[in-house]
Amino acid sequence: MTDPDWARREDRTEPWDRVPALGGPPPRSRPPVPGAPTSEPAPAPEPTAVDRPADRARGWDSWGEAWADDEGHDVDWDDAPRGRGFWRSAALGAGELLVTAGMVLLLFVAYEVYVTDFLTGQRQDELSTELREQWAAEPADRGSITQVELGDAFGVLRIPRLGEDYTRVILEGTEEKQLSQGPGHYVDSALPGEVGNVALAGHRVGKGSPFLELDAMQAGDPIVVETRDSWFVYRVLGEDDPSGIPGMHIVSPTAVEVVSPTPNAAVTAAPSGAYLTLTTCHPRYSARQRLIIHARLDGGPISKAEFPDGPDALFER
C-alpha cells in the first residue's frame, strides 16, 4: 500500500537527486539504519616498491645493490672495465666459428678418404665390365693397341704384393678427371709391351687409393698389365741393377725425368729398354713429394688364349 506521508518525509530522495549534476555538489547519502553495524572504511594499501615515486625515479640505476656480495660490499660499476660484454661475446663467437670450421674440415676429410673410395670402387666395377665387353666385341685379329683416346680405358693393372684380388682399370690421361676413376697413363709414354717407359699415376689416399701401400713393394715383385689379348709382366728393379735405376725412391714433384723413356735420364734421350713406372704422392695425406717405383719388362707378351687365368707371376706370394 502506498504511504500517504511519503511526500512529507524530509529524508526522502527525489529521483533527480540520485544523479549529481555535472559540476554540482555530491548526492546526499542515505541516513544510517538504526541498529545496523557501521563498517569502517578499508585502510589504503601500502605503496609497493613499484608505486614508490623515489623507486620509479631511481629505476635500474642501482645495479650495485642487486649484485652486492655476501659481506655487504657494493659493486661500484663506475670502476668496472668497459666493453667486457663485447669481448666476451666476441670470444664466444670466435669459439663457435672454430668449432664449426673443425667439424666442416672433419667432414671434408671423411668424404675425401672414405666416400670417394666407395664411389671410385663403384666406378672401377663399371669400367671393368665395359672394358671386357669391348674386348669381347673386337675381332681377334685386331693386334696390339697402338693408340688410346684420352679418358678411355685400355688395360688392367694387377699387383700381387698389394693383394690377391688387387685389380685396377687403367685410363688414358693423368688429369683429375681420369685419376678420380683409377690409375692414369701418362700421355705420350710407352704402351704396355713397348720399348720405353709405361708411366702410370694414381692417388695415394682417396679416389679409390690405388697406390696407398705402394711403399710395401720389394725388389723382384711382379707388376702385371693385362690388355685385350696379352699379359705383360714387369718386375721391380733392385738396388744393384746394372742400369743404375732404383726400384724405389722419393723425389720432388718437379722431377719429371722419372717418366722419361729411360727413367731418370733426359726426356729427349732414347729409351734403353722396356720399363714401367708408378708414381704417387708421398707421404700419405700429403702432396709434398712423390713416391716412385721402377720396374723392367720380364720377357715378352704372354697370350691370354694360352693363359686365360693369367701368368704364374700373378700367383707369387
Secondary structure as UniProt FT lines:
FT   TURN            4..5
FT   HELIX           6..8
FT   TURN            10..11
FT   HELIX           15..17
FT   TURN            22..23
FT   TURN            34..35
FT   TURN            49..51
FT   HELIX           53..58
FT   TURN            59..60
FT   HELIX           63..66
FT   TURN            70..71
FT   TURN            77..78
FT   TURN            82..83
FT   HELIX           84..110
FT   HELIX           111..115
FT   HELIX           116..137
FT   TURN            140..141
FT   TURN            150..151
FT   STRAND          153..158
FT   HELIX           160..162
FT   TURN            164..165
FT   STRAND          167..172
FT   HELIX           176..179
FT   TURN            180..181
FT   STRAND          184..185
FT   TURN            187..188
FT   TURN            192..193
FT   STRAND          196..201
FT   TURN            207..208
FT   TURN            210..213
FT   HELIX           214..216
FT   TURN            219..220
FT   STRAND          222..226
FT   STRAND          230..236
FT   TURN            239..240
FT   TURN            242..243
FT   STRAND          248..251
FT   TURN            253..254
FT   HELIX           256..259
FT   TURN            263..264
FT   TURN            267..268
FT   STRAND          274..282
FT   TURN            284..285
FT   STRAND          289..297
FT   STRAND          302..303
FT   TURN            304..306
FT   TURN            308..309
FT   HELIX           312..315
//
